[in-house]
Amino acid sequence: MAQLWGGRFTRQTDKLAYAFNASFSFDRRLLPQDIQGSCAHAKMLEKQGILTQQECTDILRGLQSILADAENSTLPMTDEYEDVHSFVEANLIARIGDTGKKLHTGRSRNDQVALDMKLYVRDEIGNIDSELKELLETLLKLMKENADTFMPGFTHLQKAQPTTLAHHMGAYFEMFRRDRGRLSDVKKRLNLCPLGAGALAGTTYPLDRAYTAELLAFDGPTRNSMDSVSDRDYLLEFLSALSMVMMHLSRFCEEVILWNSNEYRFVEIDDRYSTGSSIMPQKKNPDIAELVRGKTGRVYGALSALMTTMKGIPLAYDKDMQEDKELTFDAADTVKGCVRLFADMLRTMHFNKERMADSARHGFTNATDAADYLVKHGVPFRDAHSMVGKLVLYGIQHQKALDDFTLEEFQAVSPVFQDDIYDAISLTTCVEKRNTAGAPGQKAMAEEIAEAESYLQAN
């Protein structure tokens, strides 16, 4: 078919070069955004007297019919078109005649695609935010149900101090809350409309860019026409925010994988989110968690690739920027799928509460509290630290938890220990007396849960 730019050329593009240059195979997903932007552009052209009322009506009718037929899969979307813009224009002209040729007045594919991508990212931010909110609701439910589910907290993958499952889930709640904030920040910065910037230097037509921006729910028009068509910062920010989401998911998946192992046995993943082995009948593998962890690199790769693409591009638009689409589309799809699947897996996961509490009790996680007991009875902390270290070494040698020591064994290290040491180092006491803001104690966790609930209701 004839190209939008064919008048200056005397020879057909080489078939391989045409296929290499074309983007319709992947940018066709921008059809809703392209038509949304074209409708706004047509309305603005009518307002400015560049189109008649009838011409605008015909164009809007034609555009909406294209979208409806595409959504109903009754409109062939074949690779004879160079890109989504030429597809829409060709079909519009076929439906309403020469009036369709007037739609492109005062715009370029450069500002058109910049608009389409901004509209797409804005839509995807909303979709991903909804998925993250559902994940946060799942985490909040687990927090409410597990304020007294004891488990070991870790540093360096070594058992450190006792905490609760609610406290542990609360840490991830904060991570994904920040992810929503980052996406919101991206949306604020991208929300200026590039349409009307033309190829790079605006246009001589009396366009009302503020009106177009208003129709498309932007905060206003972009301020510099060269930057308007060459800016992909919002995509880099978007991919960066998505990379953070995946990093948080990957950390969580790593813990689920560890907790699901035979050595930990803290959780059992529902059969719907596990797979087996083709040769080992006993296996139940955490494949979903492993795949989410693996797909993190895929999203990182999109960010790295686009950063590399953009680093050497002079002003204003260059064809290199076409590489932004497949990277962004794939990253957004990957994140949406990962967040949704992970939330479903987490929602159906069984937590072995007795095993978690027993792991905390036998991991000397209450050693710090034993040292604090001595400090409260007048022993300098450094001496108390050394004394409890000796108790831990004795416990390792004799395979005993601190809770199982006799009073004589405690007093063999220090006569300061008395019968009340057992209450002081119980998991309940160790957790409950930690009630500073953000700590795992019941009072602190109740406040954290109430705040999280208010946040979700408001956002």
C-alpha positions in Angstrom: 0.0 0.0 0.0 1.1 3.6 -0.5 2.9 5.1 2.5 2.0 8.3 4.3 5.4 9.7 3.2 5.6 8.3 -0.3 5.5 11.4 -2.4 9.2 12.2 -2.2 10.3 8.7 -3.2 10.6 7.2 -6.6 11.4 3.6 -5.7 9.7 1.1 -3.4 11.3 0.3 -0.1 13.2 -3.0 0.0 11.0 -5.6 1.5 13.5 -6.6 4.2 14.1 -3.0 5.0 10.4 -2.3 5.2 9.8 -5.2 7.6 12.8 -4.0 9.7 11.4 -0.5 9.8 7.7 -1.4 10.4 6.2 -1.4 13.9 2.6 -2.4 13.3 3.3 -6.0 14.5 3.7 -4.6 18.0 2.4 -1.1 18.2 -1.1 -2.2 17.1 -1.8 -2.5 20.8 -1.8 1.3 20.9 -4.9 1.4 18.7 -7.3 2.5 21.6 -4.8 5.3 22.6 -4.2 6.3 19.0 -8.0 6.7 18.4 -8.5 8.5 21.7 -5.8 11.0 20.7 -7.2 11.4 17.2 -10.7 12.1 18.5 -9.3 14.8 20.7 -7.3 16.3 17.9 -10.3 16.3 15.6 -12.4 18.1 18.2 -9.7 20.7 18.7 -9.4 21.2 14.9 -13.2 21.9 14.7 -13.0 24.3 17.7 -10.3 26.2 15.9 -12.3 26.3 12.6 -9.8 24.1 10.8 -12.5 21.4 10.4 -16.2 22.0 9.8 -18.7 20.5 12.3 -19.7 17.9 9.7 -16.1 16.9 9.0 -15.4 16.5 12.7 -18.6 14.4 13.1 -17.7 12.2 10.2 -14.1 11.7 11.5 -15.3 10.9 15.0 -17.9 8.4 13.7 -15.2 6.8 11.5 -12.7 6.5 14.3 -15.2 5.0 16.7 -16.3 2.4 14.1 -12.6 1.4 13.5 -12.2 0.9 17.3 -15.4 -1.1 17.6 -14.6 -3.4 14.7 -11.1 -3.9 16.0 -12.4 -4.8 19.5 -14.9 -7.2 17.9 -12.1 -8.8 15.8 -14.0 -8.0 12.6 -11.3 -5.6 11.2 -8.2 -7.4 9.7 -5.0 -6.0 11.2 -2.4 -7.2 8.7 1.3 -6.4 8.3 0.7 -4.4 5.1 0.6 -1.3 7.4 3.8 0.4 8.6 2.4 1.3 12.0 -0.8 1.8 14.0 -1.0 5.4 12.7 -1.1 4.5 9.1 -3.5 1.7 9.8 -6.0 4.1 11.4 -5.6 6.7 8.7 -6.0 4.3 5.8 -9.1 2.7 7.3 -10.6 6.1 8.2 -10.1 7.3 4.6 -11.6 4.0 3.3 -14.7 4.6 5.5 -15.4 8.3 5.1 -13.4 9.3 2.0 -11.2 12.4 1.6 -12.4 14.0 4.8 -10.3 11.4 6.6 -7.2 12.9 5.0 -7.8 16.1 7.0 -7.3 14.5 10.4 -3.5 14.7 10.3 -3.6 18.5 9.8 -1.2 20.1 12.3 0.4 17.0 13.7 3.2 14.6 13.0 3.6 10.9 13.8 6.3 12.1 16.2 3.9 13.9 18.5 1.2 11.4 17.8 3.3 8.4 19.0 4.6 10.4 22.0 1.0 11.0 23.0 0.0 7.3 22.4 2.8 6.1 24.6 1.9 8.6 27.4 -1.7 7.5 27.3 -0.7 3.8 27.3 1.7 4.3 30.3 -1.0 6.2 32.1 -3.5 3.4 31.6 -1.0 0.8 32.6 0.0 2.6 35.8 -3.7 2.4 36.7 -3.8 -1.3 35.9 -0.6 -2.2 37.8 -1.7 0.0 40.7 -4.9 -2.0 41.0 -3.0 -5.3 41.1 -0.6 -3.9 43.7 -3.6 -2.8 45.8 -5.0 -6.3 45.7 -1.6 -7.7 46.9 -1.6 -5.1 49.7 -5.1 -6.2 50.8 -3.9 -9.8 50.9 -0.9 -8.8 53.0 -3.1 -6.8 55.3 -5.4 -9.8 55.8 -2.4 -11.9 56.7 -1.2 -9.2 59.1 -4.6 -9.2 60.9 -4.6 -13.0 61.2 -1.1 -13.5 62.4 -0.2 -10.9 65.0 0.6 -13.8 67.4 2.1 -16.2 64.9 5.7 -16.4 66.2 8.6 -16.9 63.8 12.3 -16.2 63.7 13.5 -13.0 62.2 16.8 -13.2 60.2 19.9 -11.2 59.5 22.5 -12.7 57.2 20.0 -15.7 56.8 20.9 -16.5 60.4 18.2 -16.6 63.1 18.3 -13.3 64.9 15.4 -12.4 67.0 11.8 -13.6 67.4 9.1 -11.7 65.5 5.7 -12.5 64.1 4.4 -13.4 60.7 2.3 -10.2 60.8 5.4 -8.1 61.3 7.2 -9.9 58.5 4.2 -9.3 56.1 4.1 -5.7 57.2 7.7 -5.2 55.9 6.5 -6.2 52.4 3.4 -4.1 52.8 5.7 -1.1 53.1 7.7 -2.1 50.0 4.6 -2.4 47.8 3.1 0.8 49.2 6.2 2.6 48.1 5.9 1.0 44.7 2.5 2.5 44.3 3.9 5.9 45.3 6.6 5.6 42.7 4.1 4.8 40.0 2.0 7.8 41.1 5.0 10.0 40.8 5.7 8.8 37.3 2.1 9.6 36.4 2.4 13.1 37.8 5.5 13.9 35.8 4.3 12.4 32.5 0.9 14.1 32.6 1.7 16.9 30.1 0.3 16.5 26.5 2.8 16.4 23.6 0.1 16.6 20.9 0.5 19.8 18.8 4.3 19.7 19.0 4.4 18.5 15.4 7.6 16.9 14.1 9.7 19.1 16.4 8.9 22.8 15.9 5.2 23.1 16.3 3.0 24.2 13.4 1.6 27.3 11.7 -1.9 26.1 12.3 -3.7 27.9 15.1 -3.9 24.8 17.4 -5.3 25.1 20.9 -2.9 22.7 22.7 -4.4 23.5 26.1 -7.8 22.4 24.9 -6.4 19.1 23.5 -4.7 18.5 26.8 -7.9 19.2 28.7 -9.9 16.7 26.5 -7.3 14.0 27.2 -7.2 14.7 31.0 -3.6 16.0 31.0 -2.5 18.8 33.3 -1.6 20.9 30.3 0.5 20.9 27.1 4.3 20.1 27.2 6.4 23.2 27.3 9.0 22.6 24.5 8.1 21.0 21.2 11.6 19.5 20.7 11.5 17.9 24.1 7.9 16.8 23.5 8.8 14.4 20.7 12.1 13.2 22.0 11.3 12.7 25.7 11.2 9.1 26.9 12.1 9.9 30.5 8.6 8.9 31.6 9.2 5.5 30.1 12.6 5.1 31.9 10.9 6.2 35.1 8.1 3.7 34.5 10.5 0.9 33.8 12.5 1.8 36.9 9.4 1.7 39.0 8.5 -1.6 37.5 12.0 -2.9 38.2 11.5 -2.0 41.9 8.2 -3.9 42.0 9.9 -6.9 40.6 12.8 -6.6 43.0 10.4 -6.6 45.9 8.5 -9.6 44.4 11.8 -11.4 43.9 12.9 -10.9 47.5 9.5 -12.2 48.7 9.7 -15.2 46.3 13.2 -16.1 47.5 11.8 -16.3 51.1 8.8 -18.3 49.9 11.2 -20.7 48.2 13.3 -21.1 51.3 10.2 -21.4 53.6 8.8 -24.1 51.3 12.0 -26.2 51.4 12.2 -29.4 53.5 14.7 -27.7 55.8 12.4 -24.9 56.7 8.8 -26.3 56.2 7.3 -22.9 57.2 4.8 -22.9 54.4 3.1 -25.3 52.0 2.2 -23.8 48.6 -1.2 -24.7 47.3 -1.2 -27.4 44.6 -2.6 -24.9 42.1 0.6 -22.9 42.3 3.1 -25.8 42.4 4.4 -28.4 39.9 5.8 -31.8 40.2 8.8 -33.7 38.8 8.7 -35.9 35.7 11.0 -38.4 37.4 10.8 -37.9 41.2 7.3 -38.6 42.5 7.8 -36.9 45.9 8.6 -33.5 44.5 6.4 -30.4 44.9 8.2 -27.5 43.4 7.6 -23.7 43.9 7.8 -23.0 40.2 5.6 -19.9 40.3 7.8 -18.2 42.9 10.9 -19.3 40.9 9.5 -17.9 37.7 8.6 -14.6 39.2 12.1 -14.4 40.6 13.5 -15.2 37.2 11.3 -12.7 35.3 12.8 -9.9 37.4 15.8 -10.0 35.2 13.6 -9.6 32.2 12.2 -6.3 33.5 15.6 -5.1 34.5 16.7 -5.9 31.0 14.0 -3.6 29.5 15.2 -0.7 31.7 18.8 -1.3 30.8 18.1 -1.6 27.1 16.1 1.6 26.9 18.7 3.5 28.9 21.3 2.3 26.5 19.2 3.2 23.5 18.5 6.8 24.7 22.0 7.7 25.8 23.3 8.6 22.4 20.2 10.1 20.7 20.5 13.7 19.5 17.5 16.0 19.4 14.8 15.6 18.3 13.1 12.4 17.2 15.2 9.4 15.9 13.9 6.0 14.8 15.9 4.4 17.6 13.0 5.4 19.9 10.8 2.8 18.2 12.7 0.3 20.4 10.8 1.7 23.4 7.6 0.0 22.7 8.3 -3.8 22.8 10.4 -3.3 25.9 7.7 -1.3 27.7 4.8 -3.6 26.6 6.7 -6.7 27.7 7.7 -5.2 31.0 4.2 -4.0 31.9 2.7 -7.4 30.9 5.3 -9.2 32.9 4.7 -7.1 36.1 0.9 -7.4 35.9 1.1 -11.1 35.5 3.7 -11.6 38.3 1.9 -9.4 40.8 -1.5 -11.1 40.1 0.0 -14.7 40.3 2.0 -14.0 43.4 -1.0 -12.5 45.2 -3.0 -15.6 44.4 -0.2 -17.9 45.5 0.2 -16.0 48.8 -3.6 -15.9 49.4 -3.8 -19.7 49.2 -0.6 -20.5 51.0 -0.7 -22.6 54.2 1.6 -21.4 57.0 2.9 -24.0 59.5 2.6 -21.9 62.6 3.9 -24.5 65.0 6.9 -25.2 62.9 7.7 -21.4 62.7 7.4 -20.9 66.4 9.5 -24.0 67.1 12.2 -22.7 64.7 12.3 -19.4 66.6 12.5 -21.2 70.0 15.3 -23.4 68.9 17.3 -20.8 67.1 18.5 -18.9 70.2 16.5 -15.9 68.9 15.8 -15.0 72.5 19.5 -14.6 73.3 19.4 -10.8 73.2 16.6 -10.9 75.7 18.6 -13.1 78.0 21.4 -10.5 77.8 18.9 -7.7 78.5 17.7 -9.6 81.5 21.2 -9.5 83.0 21.6 -5.8 82.1 18.3 -5.0 84.0 19.9 -6.7 87.0 22.9 -4.6 86.9 25.3 -6.5 84.7 27.2 -4.3 82.1 25.9 -5.1 78.6 29.3 -6.2 77.3 29.7 -8.7 80.2 26.1 -9.8 79.7 26.7 -10.4 76.0 29.7 -12.6 76.8 27.8 -14.6 79.4 24.9 -15.3 77.1 27.3 -16.2 74.3 28.7 -18.9 76.6 25.1 -20.1 77.2 24.5 -20.3 73.5 27.7 -22.3 72.9 26.7 -24.7 75.7 23.2 -25.0 74.1 24.7 -25.8 70.7 27.0 -28.5 72.3 24.2 -30.1 74.2 21.4 -29.5 71.5 19.2 -27.5 74.0 17.2 -24.3 73.5 17.7 -21.6 76.1 14.1 -22.2 77.2 15.1 -25.8 78.1 18.0 -24.9 80.4 17.8 -25.7 84.0 18.2 -22.8 86.4 21.5 -24.4 87.5 22.8 -24.3 84.0 21.9 -20.6 83.8 23.5 -19.9 87.2 26.7 -21.8 86.2 27.4 -18.8 83.9 25.9 -16.1 86.3 24.3 -16.3 89.7 22.2 -13.3 88.6 19.8 -15.6 86.8 16.7 -16.4 88.8 13.4 -18.3 88.1 11.9 -15.3 86.3 14.4 -15.8 83.4 12.0 -18.2 81.8 9.3 -15.6 81.5 11.8 -13.1 80.3 12.9 -15.2 77.4 9.6 -16.7 76.3 8.6 -15.9 72.7 5.5 -14.1 74.0 7.5 -11.8 76.2 10.3 -11.3 73.6 7.8 -10.1 71.1 5.2 -8.4 73.4 7.6 -6.1 75.1 8.8 -4.6 71.8 6.2 -1.9 71.3 8.2 0.9 69.8 6.6 2.3 66.6 7.1 -0.3 63.8 8.0 -3.2 66.2 6.2 -6.6 66.4 4.5 -6.2 69.8 0.7 -6.4 69.8 0.2 -2.8 70.6 2.6 -1.6 67.9 1.3 -4.0 65.3 -2.3 -3.0 66.1 -1.4 0.6 65.3 0.5 -0.5 62.1 -2.5 -2.5 60.9 -4.9 0.3 61.6 -2.8 2.7 59.7 -2.4 0.3 56.8 -6.2 -0.2 56.7 -6.7 3.6 56.6 -4.2 3.9 53.8 -6.0 1.3 51.6 -9.4 2.9 52.3 -8.0 6.3 51.2 -6.0 5.0 48.2 
